[in-house]
Amino acid sequence: MGTVTRGTTSPNRLRRMDRWIAATHGADLRRTADPVAVDLGYGAAPWTAVELLTRLRETAPRARVVGVEIDPARVTAAQPYARDGLVFRHGGFEIPVPQRPHLIRAANVLRQYDEAEVADVWARLCARLAPADPATGARGGLLVEGTCDEIGRRHVWVALGPEGPRTVTFATRLGSLERPSDLAERLPKALIHRNVPGEAVHTFLRDFDRAWAAAAPYASYGARQRWIRAVRDLTADWPVTDRPARWRQGEVTVRWAALAPRM
């Protein structure tokens, strides 16, 4: 179920998303007896699925990854890369795995869809996630859906749980950034057409640019210190959910409700 994507991919393209997943969702994966992650729409080559397994196992050694592609030829081409903990299957948004996964990563998949289709796709994928487990404190599975540039320098993604969207994360290679609003071109489908006056994401990026400009004196200490200062200023008006340890990575995460479309 779904549409064949262009398949554009490259090694290390999703490193920022992977590092964030390991840092924020790794504890839940470790608490799970058999944590299954799905790399949905991995593309013309299986690099991102291979890398996801490596990065997840650094924090959750029992993790397994299923690479899912709607193009049968891509699944066939990926088979030589299958190994312990990594398999490839033909499928789409129905998520062809018997168990309910603890992670679904869908990077650069919905970009080609209409905005009106996103909510239904999100709902379908969230319904496949593992439920919350009060006994262990796990919040349930995580869907991470977003967009990045061709070499992974700029990336924006939405994190969703079984209940729906939770947060939006902006991540960038700080040395390549002129201003935070440069990330607007990588907004996920649910937000990219909402970067207009009157919409929350437009206001957020405007405020981020202003905070970045006000933090210009910190540039003498490096782009990282300038970013940290700008994000710290943003916290006065925006519900930033992460801490300086993540800001140092060139990230900032904001509650979805603050950026959700208004019109």
PyMOL commands that set and color helices and strands:
alter all, ss='L'
color gray80, all
select helices_A, chain A and resi 15-31+47-59+72-81+110-112+115-128+174-176+180-186+189-192+200-214+216-221+223-234+244-247+256-259
alter helices_A, ss='H'
color red, helices_A
select strands_A, chain A and resi 36-40+64-69+86-90+103-107+142-148+154-161+164-172+251-255
alter strands_A, ss='S'
color yellow, strands_A
deselect
rebuild
show_as cartoon
